[in-house]
Amino acid sequence: MIPNGYLMFEDENFIESSVAKLNALRKSGQFCDVRLQVCGHEMLAHRAVLACCSPYLFEIFNSDSDPHGVSHVKLDDLNPEAVEVLLNYAYTAQLKADKELVKDVYSAAKKLKMDRVKQVCGDYLLSRMDVTSCISYRNFASCMGDSRLLNKVDAYIQEHLLQISEEEEFLKLPRLKVQTLYYSADHKLLDGNPLDGQAEVFGSDDDHIQFVQKKPPRENGHKQISGSSTGCLSSPNASMQNPKHEWKIVASEKTSNNTYLCLAVLDGTFCVIFLHGRNSPQSSPTSTPKLSKSLSFEMQPDELLEKPMSPMQYARSGLGTAEMNGKLIAAGGYNREECLRTVECYDPRTDHWSFLAPMRTPRARFQMAVLMGQLYVVGGSNGHSDDLSCGEMYDPSIDDWTPVPELRTNRCNAGVCALDGKLYIVGGSDPYGQKGLKNCDVFDPVTKSWTSCAPLNIRRHQSAVCELGGYLYIIGGAESWNCLNTVERYNPENNTWTLIAPMNVARRGAGVAVLDGKLFVGGGFDGSHAISCVEMYDPTRNEWKVMGNMTSPRSNAGITTVGNTIYAVGGFDGNEFLNTVEVYNLELNEWSPYTKIFQF
């Protein structure tokens, strides 16, 4: 066809023919400029092809000192056969792997950040899962840190727990001994053990534990898990080397009137738990139950226990966060698939997330603020077209969003903050996302109009913005893509921005919260990596001090103070988009992903 005088021709066979030739060139070693060293095997390839399909390799090639030479990459922790599968996929878009190799292909895809391949391998494993293999699949998913895969395996285990309990893999799991309590005739809840530090064993005809153990009081008050003398796990992480110290009830089933069967992960150890209730204490039997497959778990009554904080329903990076009515609000953001409209609300008292009405527009790379009891979001990106100029306001009394007057220009990666009854939007990206802006605009909720303020001293986007002591602070960010450590403070009385003491670490995509009259800036991206470091600014001294690191690197996370606690939620850790939460303890100068619960 020749529309409008232009010659148009589409060769349907060109792409297929080209990729086949490229792969043939790779296998013959022609024009190759990459040498992969994989466990003693050398594999040749073309840098441009691998950079297009592997963000991990793209970062390596992009940092090469000689971009025109031959790149050398060592991958000693991967299976060469799995890497060859991925090389073929990179050149042909066809993924072919023997069923025994799929886990190794998944591991290699995770290392190379080839997320689509990782998802396909995970779905294949799920399709082959049955009651005999689900426990080993769960171990694999946990070691890989794949929450999507892990949740699907756990749902399968919950549905088929009784059948799984008859399988060999289940019988090999460590068993947990627990304390029991009883309700006495004088209406008291009592420990079923003697109080003199001696152990008492209740009867059992197998190693399904009906066992109670009391230890002398400990000085540190911490939980303990210990192995039996027959060589069971001696370390909480010995069965699954899980760096995230998972604590979770995976599945449970009532097996009789007073017995429950549970599968749980305790500090990274996958365990079987048998819970036995009693109405009154019993005397010791003449023989003790077998302990050949058991772990002992010691827990004092009436103590505070730690459990992982409940995660958000959605992993989010570039989200907006704010405190409203004693709760943490997390809105929008993006994951690998899309920008989000959903809004989640966290109640610290119950450690529970619930959904609020979704925003009218999907958006990420924005910030939000509470003004006069209502929540405002403005600007950002919807992930598909231009940056946004629209804004919305959430009214908690009706659980709904309504539009607010649009910005005069599209703004993404801008800081948003409430100050003196008005809403400020500061900095941000230009329409092409190439450099920062100096623009500062203010919204008056009474006149419902936007006006200009004094511009920043330095162009910046992806900055952290907050209010403290009647001033507006904008912290770090990037001028183009060069990270900044500079900080500016805005005085609304004379409409001026002033440079103050710089941070110790340049960063963009950080979060900021106010606690005890000071600013706490955490996470972000330093130009090479997502970071976990935190700094505190003391306005009385005009100086920054490095504080305790977060437990996870977080770039483009939300950091907010609720009550007297700083929360960090979501973000990107360099490998995964996060739905996790952690909190800062000012007295201990420590971050923790755990919350304390009271149990007997």
N, C-alpha and C positions, 0 to 999 in steps of 0.2 A: 504494500500500500504506500501511496505517496501523498499524505495529507498536507495541505497548505504548501505544496511544492517541495517538501523535505523527503528525502529518501529514508525509509524506515525498514529495517530488516532485523529479524530476531532468529539467531541460530540456536535451535533447541538442543543441539548436541554439543555445543561448544564447551559448556561448563563441565559436563560429564567427561568429555574427551580431555580437557585441560587438566582436571584433577587426576585422572588416570596417568597422564604423562608426568605430572609433578611427582606422583608417588613412585613411578618407575625411575625418575631421576634420583629420588632419595635412596632407593634401594641399590642403585648403581654407584652412589656416592658422587654424582655429578653436581657441580655448582653448590655443594653443601657448605654452609658457613657456621654450623653448630655441631659440636661433638658432645654427646651425652655419655657420661660414664655411669653405668648402672650396674653396681655389684660386679665389677670386673669386665662387663660387656661394654663395648663402644658402639654407639649408634649415631649415625650421621643424619642430618636433617637441614632444613632451610629456616633460617631465623624468622623471616617474615611470616611463614606459614604457622610456625609454633606460637609466635607472638599474638596471632589473631585468635587462637583458640585457648590459650593458657595465660590468664592474668599473672600467674606466678612467674612464668618465663618472660613475659613482657617486662615485668619489673626488673628482672635480672639483665635482660638485653638492654633495657633503657639506661641502666647504670654502668654499662661496659665503658671502660676508658677508651677503647679503640672500637668505635661502632662499625668500622669497615673490616676489621679482622675476623678471626674465627673465635666464636664464643665456646668456652668450655664450662659445662655444668655437671656437677657430681650429684647423683641421686642414689646414694648407697643404701638407703632404707627401703627401696622399692624392688618389686619383682620385675626382672627384665622382660619377661613374657607379657606382663601387664602393660609395661611402658610401650612395647611394640604394638599392642592392641590400640593404645591411645594415639600412637603415631599414625597408624592406618586410619583411625577415625579423623584425625586432624586433616588428612589429605583427601579422604573420600567421603566423609560424613556418614560412614557405615561403621557401626559398632558390632564386632563379632568376637565373642569370647566363650571358651568352654565353660560349662557350669561350675567346674572346680576352680576356675580362675576369676570368677566374678568379684569375690571379696577383695582380691588383690588389685583388680582393676578399679574398684571403688576407692581403695586406699590411695592408689596412684592419682586418681582423679581429684581426691581431696587435697593431696599435696600440691598438685598443679592448679588447683582452684578451678577445675573444669566442672562447674556445678550441674550442668545439664546431664553430663555423663554420670555424675554421682547420683543424681535423682533416678535416672533410668536403671542403674545397677541396684539401687535400693528397692525400687518397685519390683524388679525381677526377683530379688531375695524374698520379698514379701509374698510373691505369687507362689513360691516353693515352700513356704513355711508350713509346718504341721506340728502336732503335739510333741513329736520326738526331737524336733530341731529348734523350737522357739526359744529355749533358754540359751543355747549357743548363739542364736541370732541376736538375742537381747544383749549378751556380752559384747558382741561385735558392734552393735549400734551404740552402746554406751561408750566403748573405747573410742569410737569415731566421733563422739559428741554430736550425733545427729538426732536432734530432738524430734523431728518429723518422723523418722524411722522408729525411734524409740517409743513414741506415743502409740504408733500403730501396732508394734509388737506387744506393748503392755495391754492394749485393748484386747488383743487376741488371747493373751494369757488370762486376763480376767474372765473372758467368756468360756475358756476351756480348762480352768484351774484343776478341777477334779480329775479329768483325763490326764493332764500333764503330771499330776502327783503320782501317777503309777509308772511314769517313764524313768529310765535309768539316769538321765541327766538330772532329774529332780532329786533322786535318791542320793546323788553325789553332793548335793548342796549342803553347806553347814547348817546345823540346827541351832536354834536359839532357846536358851532357858530363861524363863521370866518369873518375876515375883507374882504372887497372888495376894489378894486381900479378901477378907470376909466381913459380912455384916453380922455383928454379934447380937445376942438376945437383948442386951441393954442399949440397942440402937446406936452402936458405934462402928465405924469402919476401921478395922484393925489389920495390921500386917500379919500375915499367916505364919510368921517366923518368930522364933525366940529372940529376945532383945539383948542377949549376952554375947552376940558376935559369933555364936555357933551356927553351923549349917544344919538345916533340917531337910530331909528328902521325903517327898510324898510318893506313894506307890505308883509303879508303872510296870507294865509287862513287856514293854519294848522301849526303843529309844525315842518314841514320841513323847516329848518331855512333859512330865508333870513334876516339875522340879522347882524347888524354892531355895534361894540362897541368900543369906544375910552376911554382909561383911562389916567389919568395924568401920566407923566413920572415916572418910578420907579428908585430907587437908585441902585438896584442890577442888573437890566436889564435881569432878568431870566424869562423864560416862566412860566405861571401859569395855573393850571387846578383846577377848583373849582366846587363844586356840587351845584345844585339848592336847593331851600328851601323845595322841596317836598321829600327829603330823597334820592336823587340820590347819586352817589358815592362822598364821601368827600375826598378821598385820591386817588392818581394816582394808587396805587396798591391794591385798595379795591376789584376790580372785579376779578382779577387774582393775587394771591400772587406770583409774578414773581420777584425773586431776581436779575435778570439780566437787569431789566429796559428796556424792549424791546421797540424799536421805529421802526415801519415798516408800509408801505402801503401794505395791504394784497391783496386788489382787488379794482378795479374801473370800472365804466361803465358810458358812456355818456347817459343821459336820455332825454335830449332835446338840443336845439341849444346852450343854455348857462348854463346848469346845469349838474353837475357830481355827481354821487353817489359813495362814497368811504367807504371802511372798513379799519380801520387802528388801530394799537396798538401804543398808545402814553404813553411812560413811564410806560408800563405794563398795561394800561387800554385799553380794546377793545372798540372802538367807531365807530359810524356812522358819516360820514362827508358829508354834502351837500355843494357843492361849486357853487356859483351863480355869473356869470359875468354880468357886466352892462356897457353900453356905456356911460351913464351919470348919475349923482346923481339924486335921486328922493326925493320928499318931504316926510315928515313923515306922516304916516297914522293916522287916528283917533283912531285906536286901535292897540295894540301890539300883536304879535304872542304869542301863548301858549309856555311856557317853562317847562312844567311838566316833560318832558323826556330829558331835555337837560343838557349838561355841557357847561360851558363857557371856552373858550380858548383865552387867551390874548397874542398878539404878536405885538411888535412894528415894523413898517416898517424900512427897511434899517438896520436891525440888523444881527449879526452873530448868527446863530443857530447851535446847536450841533446835530449830528446824529451818530448812531453807524457806526464804520468803516466797510467797506465791508469785509465779511469773505472770506477765501480761498474756492475754490470749493471742496477741499478735506480736511478732518480732518487729521492731520499729527503729529506724535510724532517720535522723533529720526530723524528729518529731517536735511538737510543742508541748511543754509541761508548765503547770502552774498549781499553786495551792488555792483551794476554794472551800470554805466552810469546814476546815480541818481535814480535808481529803486531798489526795494527789490526783490531778487530772493529766492524762496523757492522750494526745490527739494526733491523728494523721501520721506522717512519716512515710517511709517507703521500706520495702524489702526487695528481694530480688525480682519479684513478679510485678509489683504495681505500687502506685501511690495510694494511700489509704484515706478513707473518709471516717473510719470508726474512731470512737472516743471511749476510753476506759477510765474508770474511777476506782482508786485504791483507798480502802479504809484501813488505816494502821491499827485500829482497835481490834478488827476481826481478821486482819491479814487476808482480805478478800477483794478481788477485782470484779467490778460490774460494768455493764455498758450504759453509756448515756446516749442520747439521740446523736446520730452521725452528722457530721458537717455536710453542708450542701455540695461542697466542692472537694474532691480529693486534693490533698496538698501535702508537700514535704518541704524541707529546707526553709522553715519559717519558725517564728517564735510567737508566743502568746502571753497575754497578761490579763489580770483581773482589774477592772475599773468599775467602781461604784457597784460592787457586788455582782457584776456580770463579766463574762469571759469573752475576750476579743482575740480573733486571729486575723491577720492581714498578710497579703502577699504570699510568697512562696512559689512553688512549681507544682504542676500537676503531672509531671513526668512524661508528657506526650507532646505538648505544644509550647507556646511561649510562656515565660514567667507570668505570674498572676498579678493583677492590680486589684482584684476583688478582696473583700473582707467580710467577716461574719461576726455576729455577737450571740453568745449563748445565754439564755435566761434560765436559771435553775428552777424558777417557780413554775415554768411551763414545760421544761425539758425540751426546748426547741431552739433552733438557730434562725436568725433573721439577718438579711444583708445589711452592711454598713456602707457609707459612701466610698467609692473606689479611690484608690491612690491616683495621683496625677500621672505617675509612670509605673510600669511594671517593676516589681521589686522581688528579688529572690535572695536568700541568705542574708536577710537584714535582721538587725536586733530590734526587739519590741519591748517596751517597758511603760508602766504607768508611773506618773509623777505629778503631784499637785493637782489631781483631778483631771488629768489629760493623758492621752496616749501618744507615745513617741515611737517613731520608726526611724532607725539610724543605720546609715551605711547600706550595704547590700551589693549585689552584682549588677553590672550593666546588662542590657538585653542579650548580649552574646556570651555572658558569663566569663569574660576574659579578664576583667579587672574590677577592683572595688570602687565604690562610690563615696563621695564626701557628704552626700545629701542627708539632711535631717529634717523631718516633717513632724508636725504635731496635730493631733485630732482633738477637737473640742466636742464632747458628747452633748453639750447644750445646744450649740449652733450646728452641730453635725457637719463640720467642715474641716478641711485640711489646710494648714498654712505652713510656710517654710520657717525654719530656725537657722541659726548660724551653722555653717558647714563644719565638718571635722577638719582637723589639721592634716590628717593622713587618710588617703583612700583605704577602705577596708571592707571586706565581706567575710562571712562566717565568723563574726565576732561574738563574744559573750557580752550581754548587756543587762544591767540591773540598776536598782535605785538603792541608795544608802545615805541617810542623813540629809535628805533634801537635795542630793546631787544625783546626776545620772552618770554611770560609768560605762564605757565601752572598752573591752579588753581583748587584746590580741587580734586574731583574724589573719587575713592575708591581703596584700596590696594587689597582686595579680595571683600568682600561686606561691609567692614567697611568704612564708609564715612570719608573723609579727610577734614581738614581745612587748610592744609599746601599749600604753594605756592612756586614755583621755577621760577627763571629768567635765561634765557640763553643769554650769551654774545658771538656773533658769532666771535668776534675778537680773543678771546683766547679759544673758544670752551669749555666753562665751564658753568655748572649749579650751581646756588647759591640759597639757601633757604632764603626767605625774610619773612616779617611779615605775620603771618597766618590770615585767615579770622576769624570773630567772630562766624560763623556758619559753621560746617562741612556739606558738601553736595556733591552729585554726580549728573550728568545729568543737571548741571546748564548751563546757557548761559552767554556770556560776550560780551560787546561792549565798544568802546572807545569814549569818548566825553569830550571836553575841557581839553585834556591832562590827563585824569584820566580813570581808568578802572571801569566799572559798571558790577557787577556780579549779576544775578537774577535767582530766582527759583531753581529748582533741587529737589532732594530727600534727606531727612536728616536721612534716615534709618528707619523711621516710616511712614512719610507722604510726599506727594508732597507739596512744600512750595512756598510762594509768596514773601519772604523777599529778599531785595536787599542790596548789600553793595558796597561802592565806595572805590577804592584804590588810594591814592595820592602818586605817586612815589617820590615827593620831601620830603615828611615827612615819607615815609615808614610806613604808617598806614592805617587801614581800618575803615570806618565809616558806620554805619547802616543808610540806606536811606528809603524813602517811599516805602511801599509794592506795588507790582503789584495788580491789582484788582482781579486776579484769580491765584490760585496756578498753577504752570506750571513746570512739570518735562520733561526733554528732549525736550524742546522748542528751537526755534531759536531766538536769540537776536542779532540785527544788527543795526548799525548806518547808516541812510540815510540822507544826508544833515547834519543838526544839530539836528536831532531827533533820539532817540533810539526807535526801534520797537521790540516788543515781539510777536511772532506768533506761533500758534499751541502748541503742547505739550500734556501732560496728567495731569488732575487736581485731580487724585485719583479716579474719577468715569467715566469720559468721555474723549475720544480723542477730541482735540479741533481744530477748524478751525478759531478761532477768533484772532483778532489783538488788541493790545493796545500800547499806546505811552507814553513816559516819558517827562514831562515838567520839565526841570532843574531848572527854576526860582521858580516854585511852589513846587518842590520836590514831584510831584504827577504823578501817572499813570492814564490814562483814556482810555476807549474803544471807545471814541467819536472823531469825526473829525468835524471841524467847516465849515459850508457852509454859503454863503451870500444869503439872501432872502429879498424881500420887505416885 
